[in-house]
Amino acid sequence: MYSIEIEQDAEKFLKKLLVRDYDLILKKIFSIRENPFHFLKKLQGSKLWRLRIKDYRAVIDVIVLGKRIIVLRIGHRKNVYG
């Protein structure tokens, strides 16, 4: 099982959300701990991955040897990648 780390930028975005969206996003992030690559899609031209959560996206770095999932950014799908 992978451990989850949420970076400060992602945490900052989460705190601005409604409680239901906050809960939905965290539930989805913690649900990928067993088999993350089943749910993640590789970002083009990058070593990072994305997780789709309704209208939101989480940009994630996966460290396989250390069994760590690092959530770098979370945002609306329109502007999370920029």
Kinemage of the C-alpha trace (Angstrom):
@kinemage 1
@onewidth
@group {chain A} dominant
@subgroup {mainchain}
@vectorlist {calphas} color= white
{ca met a 1} P 0.000 0.000 0.000
{ca tyr a 2} L 1.266 3.470 -0.914
{ca ser a 3} L 1.449 6.342 1.551
{ca ile a 4} L -0.179 9.666 0.620
{ca glu a 5} L 1.509 13.058 0.980
{ca ile a 6} L -0.312 16.284 0.122
{ca glu a 7} L 1.833 19.287 -0.743
{ca gln a 8} L 1.100 22.755 0.632
{ca asp a 9} L -0.354 24.125 -2.658
{ca ala a 10} L -2.844 21.257 -2.849
{ca glu a 11} L -3.763 21.645 0.819
{ca lys a 12} L -4.330 25.365 0.307
{ca phe a 13} L -6.754 24.692 -2.570
{ca leu a 14} L -8.641 22.054 -0.576
{ca lys a 15} L -9.273 24.449 2.295
{ca lys a 16} L -11.151 26.815 -0.050
{ca leu a 17} L -13.648 24.155 -1.165
{ca leu a 18} L -17.076 23.259 0.103
{ca val a 19} L -17.071 20.390 2.587
{ca arg a 20} L -18.702 17.952 0.134
{ca asp a 21} L -16.077 18.634 -2.572
{ca tyr a 22} L -13.276 18.455 -0.006
{ca asp a 23} L -14.524 15.066 1.207
{ca leu a 24} L -15.026 13.768 -2.344
{ca ile a 25} L -11.487 14.681 -3.413
{ca leu a 26} L -9.811 13.225 -0.328
{ca lys a 27} L -11.875 10.044 -0.551
{ca lys a 28} L -10.803 9.558 -4.174
{ca ile a 29} L -7.135 10.274 -3.432
{ca phe a 30} L -7.030 7.819 -0.544
{ca ser a 31} L -8.893 5.179 -2.586
{ca ile a 32} L -5.968 4.817 -5.030
{ca arg a 33} L -3.467 3.675 -2.379
{ca glu a 34} L -3.725 -0.024 -3.272
{ca asn a 35} L -3.313 0.224 -7.059
{ca pro a 36} L -2.638 3.819 -8.138
{ca phe a 37} L -1.795 3.119 -11.780
{ca his a 38} L -5.280 1.754 -12.423
{ca phe a 39} L -6.743 5.234 -11.818
{ca leu a 40} L -3.945 7.555 -12.954
{ca lys a 41} L -3.187 8.817 -16.442
{ca lys a 42} L 0.291 9.957 -17.486
{ca leu a 43} L 0.681 13.655 -18.306
{ca gln a 44} L 2.177 14.165 -21.757
{ca gly a 45} L 5.841 15.173 -21.759
{ca ser a 46} L 6.164 14.798 -17.987
{ca lys a 47} L 6.942 12.244 -15.299
{ca leu a 48} L 3.772 13.286 -13.453
{ca trp a 49} L 0.314 11.737 -13.416
{ca arg a 50} L -3.215 13.087 -13.184
{ca leu a 51} L -6.196 11.854 -11.224
{ca arg a 52} L -9.652 12.809 -12.438
{ca ile a 53} L -12.175 13.721 -9.743
{ca lys a 54} L -15.385 15.078 -11.337
{ca asp a 55} L -14.503 18.630 -12.506
{ca tyr a 56} L -11.258 18.639 -10.518
{ca arg a 57} L -7.846 17.200 -11.288
{ca ala a 58} L -4.989 16.235 -9.008
{ca val a 59} L -1.444 16.342 -10.359
{ca ile a 60} L 0.468 13.530 -8.720
{ca asp a 61} L 4.010 12.197 -8.541
{ca val a 62} L 4.341 8.486 -7.777
{ca ile a 63} L 7.540 7.133 -6.230
{ca val a 64} L 7.347 3.395 -6.791
{ca leu a 65} L 10.406 2.303 -4.806
{ca gly a 66} L 9.382 4.307 -1.748
{ca lys a 67} L 5.699 3.415 -2.186
{ca arg a 68} L 4.696 7.111 -1.975
{ca ile a 69} L 2.023 9.122 -3.755
{ca ile a 70} L 2.705 12.861 -3.611
{ca val a 71} L -0.205 15.165 -4.487
{ca leu a 72} L 1.438 18.271 -5.945
{ca arg a 73} L -1.561 20.318 -7.100
{ca ile a 74} L -5.320 20.106 -7.061
{ca gly a 75} L -7.547 22.411 -9.060
{ca his a 76} L -10.405 22.813 -11.483
{ca arg a 77} L -9.751 21.000 -14.738
{ca lys a 78} L -9.655 24.288 -16.678
{ca asn a 79} L -6.648 25.718 -14.894
{ca val a 80} L -4.797 23.055 -12.906
{ca tyr a 81} L -2.187 22.314 -15.584
{ca gly a 82} L -1.057 25.882 -16.301
